Structures are given as structure tokens and as C-alpha cells.
Amino acid sequence: MKNENTEPGMERVKTKEAAQELNMDLETLQYLMRKERLPIGQAVRKENAKRCTYYIYRGLLDQYKKQITG
């Protein structure tokens, strides 16, 4: 999903990939993002929508992984 016009660290990461990298279930990752407890991006629910769209950014994900591993 890399785009030549994307700033470094702003590439999007799929939820399934992020969950694997963080060693957690996909459902857990989505729940934590909806509750704003996982600082790797944002969960956005459009008005009258049942589902959220998850925006996960490579830079934030890598930063969070460094933070939790010390």
C-alpha cells in the first residue's frame, strides 16, 4: 500500500498485519482502537454506519512497538 507521494511513516497498514505485528487478535486490536487505547492510528465510524474504518500508520505502529518493547 506504499505510495510515492506518501510521507515517510504515513504509509497505511492493514488491521490484520498490525494485529500480527502486535501479537494480538484482530478483534482486540479493533476494540482497543475504537476505545482510543492503542495509539497507532484511529477508528472512524461514519454517521449511521455499523462498522468502523481503521486508519493505521506505519510510523505510529513502529513507534508503539518500540515503546512496548523498551
C-alpha positions as a LaTeX table, in Angstrom:
\begin{tabular}{lrrr}
\hline
Residue & $x$ (\AA) & $y$ (\AA) & $z$ (\AA) \\
\hline
Met1 & 0.00 & 0.00 & 0.00 \\
Lys2 & 3.00 & 2.22 & $-0.41$ \\
Asn3 & 2.53 & 5.42 & $-2.38$ \\
Glu4 & 5.38 & 7.50 & $-3.77$ \\
Asn5 & 3.60 & 10.67 & $-2.61$ \\
Thr6 & 3.17 & 9.43 & 0.97 \\
Glu7 & 5.32 & 10.99 & 3.67 \\
Pro8 & 7.69 & 8.61 & 5.47 \\
Gly9 & 5.93 & 6.79 & 8.30 \\
Met10 & 2.48 & 7.68 & 6.97 \\
Glu11 & 2.01 & 4.52 & 4.91 \\
Arg12 & $-1.16$ & 2.69 & 5.89 \\
Val13 & $-1.01$ & $-0.75$ & 7.45 \\
Lys14 & $-3.84$ & $-3.28$ & 7.24 \\
Thr15 & $-5.52$ & $-4.20$ & 10.51 \\
Lys16 & $-4.66$ & $-7.88$ & 10.13 \\
Glu17 & $-0.97$ & $-7.07$ & 9.60 \\
Ala18 & $-0.88$ & $-4.69$ & 12.58 \\
Ala19 & $-2.55$ & $-7.30$ & 14.81 \\
Gln20 & 0.08 & $-9.87$ & 13.80 \\
Glu21 & 2.93 & $-7.44$ & 14.47 \\
Leu22 & 1.49 & $-6.66$ & 17.91 \\
Asn23 & 0.80 & $-10.34$ & 18.60 \\
Met24 & $-2.91$ & $-9.82$ & 19.32 \\
Asp25 & $-6.24$ & $-10.87$ & 17.88 \\
Leu26 & $-7.73$ & $-8.72$ & 15.15 \\
Glu27 & $-10.84$ & $-8.17$ & 17.29 \\
Thr28 & $-8.71$ & $-6.99$ & 20.22 \\
Leu29 & $-6.85$ & $-4.52$ & 18.03 \\
Gln30 & $-10.11$ & $-3.14$ & 16.65 \\
Tyr31 & $-11.66$ & $-2.86$ & 20.11 \\
Leu32 & $-8.64$ & $-1.02$ & 21.54 \\
Met33 & $-8.60$ & 1.36 & 18.59 \\
Arg34 & $-12.33$ & 2.10 & 18.96 \\
Lys35 & $-11.72$ & 2.87 & 22.65 \\
Glu36 & $-8.72$ & 5.08 & 21.72 \\
Arg37 & $-6.38$ & 2.94 & 23.81 \\
Leu38 & $-4.00$ & 1.97 & 21.02 \\
Pro39 & $-2.01$ & 4.95 & 19.66 \\
Ile40 & $-1.30$ & 3.56 & 16.19 \\
Gly41 & $-3.97$ & 5.43 & 14.24 \\
Gln42 & $-7.68$ & 5.96 & 14.52 \\
Ala43 & $-11.01$ & 4.19 & 14.18 \\
Val44 & $-13.59$ & 6.24 & 12.32 \\
Arg45 & $-17.29$ & 5.47 & 12.26 \\
Lys46 & $-19.29$ & 7.46 & 9.77 \\
Glu47 & $-22.73$ & 8.65 & 10.75 \\
Asn48 & $-25.31$ & 5.83 & 10.64 \\
Ala49 & $-22.60$ & 3.26 & 9.84 \\
Lys50 & $-22.41$ & $-0.03$ & 11.70 \\
Arg51 & $-18.71$ & $-0.58$ & 11.09 \\
Cys52 & $-15.59$ & 1.49 & 11.64 \\
Thr53 & $-12.83$ & 2.20 & 9.20 \\
Tyr54 & $-9.40$ & 1.77 & 10.75 \\
Tyr55 & $-6.51$ & 4.02 & 9.78 \\
Ile56 & $-3.22$ & 2.56 & 10.99 \\
Tyr57 & 0.02 & 4.28 & 10.09 \\
Arg58 & 3.42 & 2.58 & 9.81 \\
Gly59 & 5.26 & 5.31 & 11.75 \\
Leu60 & 2.85 & 5.21 & 14.70 \\
Leu61 & 2.83 & 1.41 & 14.73 \\
Asp62 & 6.63 & 1.20 & 14.74 \\
Gln63 & 6.84 & 3.87 & 17.45 \\
Tyr64 & 4.34 & 1.99 & 19.63 \\
Lys65 & 6.19 & $-1.30$ & 19.14 \\
Lys66 & 9.44 & 0.34 & 20.32 \\
Gln67 & 7.61 & 1.79 & 23.32 \\
Ile68 & 6.20 & $-1.54$ & 24.49 \\
Thr69 & 9.42 & $-3.48$ & 23.96 \\
Gly70 & 11.56 & $-0.97$ & 25.78 \\
\hline
\end{tabular}
